[in-house]
Amino acid sequence: MFLPSYSPDLNPIEEEAFSKIKNIVSKAGARTREALNEAISGVLSAVTLGDVAGWFSHCGYEPRDQYS
């Protein structure tokens, strides 16, 4: 099966992030460019550090102290 190099299937962290983003934008039901811009702004603030840490952990990356 051929997957283009930009496919989120090749990057599971990206796939999980886009899944959350698309779900929230879809629920917003934006029908105009302005409404879509607002929905996207809201989504970006809805992605938390906890989400990001969970996505990395789910993909097998262990957290480490940033000062090590």
Buried (B, 14 or more C-beta within 10 A) or exposed (E): EEEEEEEBEEEBBBBBBEEBBEEBBEEBEBEEEEEEEEBBEEBEEEBEEEEEEEBBEEEEEEEEEEEE
